[in-house]
Structures are given as structure tokens and as C-alpha cells.
Amino acid sequence: MINVAIDGPAGAGKSTISRAAAGELGFIYVDTGALYRAVGVYALRNNIDTKDARNVGKSLEKITVELKFADGVQHVFLNGEDVSEEIRLPEASMAASNVSAIPAVREFLFDLQRDIAAKNNCIMDGRDIGTVVLPHAQIKIFLTASPEIRAMRRFKELEQKGAKDTYEEVLSDLKIRDYNDSHREIAPLKPAADSVTVDTSGLSLEQSVNKIVSVIKEKM
């Protein structure tokens, strides 16, 4: 199986770019961040502090998270309910950042991620795919862009969904998440030693996808 690990900070376009690249290559796309978001949504729904490792850990025995693929599109199910839309809300993003720092949550989702990779040619994106989840992936890419560019992309995405967040709020949240993700004790966000860094700050979506596909084909 060919596994492509794509890591990078929040708002770098990992999901959109990885999904498009996977479609072009005939691979499945696995958004691991969606799994953490689902755990975060469960905590929010049940009034559990997403930074409370003990109570979040205890809640895992009541959680089933599944990825299902329909026509190449990934859907995320939390206890049998499709939460693919809910997990994209800003509060779910921050909750995901918090729960992803909890070792029990990472262990809970670890086997699911590796099992998918073992059975499929896939592009898997997240924060620690190349460094921790799939350290032996044949191709590793660190996808990034400036905080301001990433915040504007996220702001426009939220605006289209009717969210009322201002650009300044989105940028502030993104910088907090960047700090949390890169400074956590367990699997901090950082490029794998053997990864290729791709900065999409000045690239359109189409150019970004073409760049990623060309890196993957070159490595293959």
C-alpha cells in the first residue's frame, strides 16, 4: 500500500487539498482531524471540559467514531450519527485541539488510523501523521501557509456557512491553536525529518493541488 502523510497547522488547506489530490490519484482520503473533532463534539455536547484529561478519558468508553466513505467522500459518524457538518464549527476546532493533547484520546484513535492505512492506498492528513501515526509512510509532506492567509481562508469558509465570527476572532483562535498544537507534550506539530515542506501562501487551490500531486508522483 502507498501511504501519503500530510501534516500542517490549522487552516493550511490540508483537508481540501488532500481530498482533491486523493481523488486525482485514485487514493482514499483520511482526515484524522475529523476524528479528534468528533471526540471534542461529544465532550461539548455532554458539558465535559475538553482540557479535563480524566473526564474526557472516562467518556471514551461511551464513544464510537467511524469513518465511512461514500463516492469517495469521507463521512464522520459519532455513535452512529453523521456529524460531518457539526465538527466543522469553530468550537469543535478548539475542542479538537484540546482533546488531541490527551494521551488516552490519541491511543483511542491510533489503531483506527493505522488500520485504514494498512488496507488502502491513502492520503492521511493531520498534525502528527508523518512523525507518529505513519512514521514509515513512503511520502511525507508538511503543508503550511502564513497565519494571515490561513485565517482568511478559514474566515471565508465560515462566512459561507453563515457563521458570525470576525476575521480577527478567527486569526486569534488560529494562533492559539498553532501554539497549543506545537507546544503540547504528546506528539507536537512539527515537520517529519524526511518530509517535503510545501507553502501554499501564494498559490490558488488548483495550484496547491497540482503541487501536492506532483510531489507525490515524483516520490512514487
C-alpha positions in Angstrom: 0.0 0.0 0.0 1.1 3.6 -0.7 0.6 5.9 2.2 1.0 9.7 2.0 1.2 11.6 5.3 0.3 15.3 5.1 0.8 17.3 8.3 0.5 21.0 8.9 -1.1 23.7 11.0 -4.8 24.6 11.2 -6.2 26.3 8.1 -3.4 25.3 5.8 -5.9 23.7 3.5 -4.9 20.1 4.3 -8.4 18.7 4.1 -9.4 20.4 0.8 -6.1 19.9 -0.9 -5.6 16.3 0.3 -9.1 15.3 -0.7 -8.6 16.7 -4.2 -5.2 15.1 -4.6 -6.5 11.7 -3.4 -9.3 11.9 -6.0 -6.9 12.6 -8.7 -4.6 9.7 -7.7 -7.4 7.3 -7.0 -6.5 7.0 -3.3 -8.8 7.3 -0.4 -8.6 10.4 1.8 -8.4 10.2 5.6 -9.0 13.4 7.6 -7.7 12.4 11.1 -8.5 15.8 12.5 -12.2 14.9 11.9 -11.8 12.0 14.4 -10.5 14.4 17.1 -13.2 16.8 16.3 -15.8 14.1 16.8 -14.4 13.3 20.3 -14.4 17.1 21.0 -18.1 17.4 19.9 -19.1 14.5 22.2 -17.4 16.4 25.1 -19.1 19.7 24.3 -22.5 18.0 24.0 -22.0 16.4 27.4 -20.6 19.5 29.1 -17.2 17.9 29.7 -14.3 20.3 29.9 -12.2 19.4 26.8 -9.0 20.0 28.8 -10.0 17.7 31.6 -8.0 14.6 30.7 -9.6 12.4 33.4 -13.2 13.0 32.4 -12.5 13.1 28.7 -10.7 9.8 29.1 -13.6 8.3 31.0 -16.0 9.3 28.3 -14.2 7.4 25.6 -15.8 4.1 26.7 -19.1 5.7 25.6 -17.9 6.8 22.2 -17.8 5.1 18.8 -16.1 7.1 16.0 -16.3 5.7 12.4 -15.1 6.9 9.0 -17.3 5.8 6.2 -16.7 6.5 2.5 -19.5 7.2 0.0 -18.5 8.0 -3.6 -15.0 8.8 -2.3 -16.3 11.4 0.2 -15.5 10.8 3.9 -18.3 11.0 6.4 -17.7 11.0 10.2 -20.0 9.2 12.5 -20.2 9.7 16.2 -22.2 6.9 17.9 -23.9 6.2 14.7 -24.8 9.8 13.9 -23.3 11.6 10.9 -21.6 14.7 12.4 -19.6 15.7 9.3 -21.1 19.2 9.4 -21.1 19.8 13.2 -17.4 19.0 13.5 -16.5 22.0 11.2 -17.8 24.6 13.6 -15.2 26.8 15.4 -16.0 25.5 18.8 -15.4 21.9 17.5 -12.0 23.1 16.2 -10.8 24.4 19.6 -12.2 21.3 21.3 -10.3 19.1 19.0 -7.1 21.0 19.8 -7.7 20.4 23.5 -8.6 16.7 23.4 -5.8 15.9 21.0 -3.3 16.7 23.7 -4.8 13.9 25.9 -2.8 10.7 25.6 -5.9 8.5 26.1 -7.6 10.1 23.2 -4.7 9.6 20.9 -4.4 6.0 21.9 -8.1 5.6 21.3 -7.9 6.7 17.7 -4.4 5.4 16.9 -5.4 1.9 15.8 -8.3 3.1 13.7 -6.0 5.4 11.7 -3.3 2.7 11.2 -5.8 0.1 10.2 -7.2 2.3 7.4 -3.7 3.0 6.1 -2.7 -0.7 6.2 -5.6 -1.6 4.0 -5.7 1.2 1.5 -3.6 3.5 -0.8 -4.4 6.7 1.1 -3.6 10.3 1.8 -3.9 10.8 5.5 -3.7 14.3 7.0 -3.4 15.6 10.5 -0.8 17.0 12.9 1.4 14.0 13.6 0.9 11.6 10.8 4.4 11.6 9.4 6.0 11.8 12.8 3.9 9.4 14.9 0.9 7.7 13.2 2.6 6.6 9.9 6.3 7.1 10.5 7.0 4.7 7.7 4.8 6.4 5.1 6.5 6.4 1.8 5.7 10.1 1.2 5.5 12.9 3.8 4.5 16.4 3.2 4.4 19.4 5.6 1.7 21.8 4.2 1.7 25.3 5.6 0.8 29.0 4.8 1.1 32.2 6.7 -1.2 32.7 9.7 -3.0 35.6 8.0 -3.6 33.6 4.8 -4.8 30.6 6.7 -7.1 32.8 8.9 -8.6 34.5 5.8 -9.3 31.1 4.2 -11.0 29.8 7.3 -12.9 33.1 7.7 -14.4 32.8 4.2 -15.3 29.2 4.7 -17.1 30.0 8.0 -18.8 33.1 6.4 -20.2 30.8 3.6 -21.8 28.7 6.4 -23.4 31.7 8.0 -21.1 31.9 11.0 -20.7 35.4 12.5 -17.1 35.1 13.6 -14.9 38.1 12.6 -11.6 37.8 10.8 -9.8 39.0 13.9 -11.5 36.3 16.0 -10.6 33.6 13.5 -7.0 34.8 13.4 -6.8 34.9 17.2 -8.2 31.4 17.5 -5.9 30.1 14.9 -2.8 31.5 16.6 -3.9 29.9 19.9 -4.4 26.6 18.2 -1.0 26.9 16.5 0.6 27.4 19.9 -1.3 24.6 21.5 -0.6 22.1 18.7 3.2 22.9 18.5 3.8 23.0 22.3 1.8 20.0 23.6 3.8 17.3 25.3 2.3 14.4 23.3 3.1 14.4 19.5 3.6 18.1 18.9 3.0 19.6 15.5 6.4 19.6 13.6 7.6 18.5 10.2 8.9 15.0 9.9 12.7 14.9 9.3 12.1 13.4 5.9 9.1 15.5 4.8 8.8 17.9 1.9 7.6 21.4 3.0 5.0 23.0 0.7 4.0 26.6 1.4 0.7 27.5 -0.3 0.5 31.2 0.8 0.8 32.5 -2.8 -1.0 29.6 -4.5 -4.6 29.1 -5.6 -6.4 25.9 -4.6 -5.8 24.4 -8.1 -2.1 25.3 -8.0 -1.8 23.8 -4.4 -3.4 20.6 -5.5 -1.2 20.4 -8.6 1.9 21.0 -6.4 1.0 18.2 -4.0 0.1 15.7 -6.7 3.5 16.5 -8.5 5.4 15.9 -5.2 3.6 12.6 -4.6 4.1 11.4 -8.2 7.8 12.4 -8.1 8.3 10.4 -4.8 6.3 7.4 -6.2 
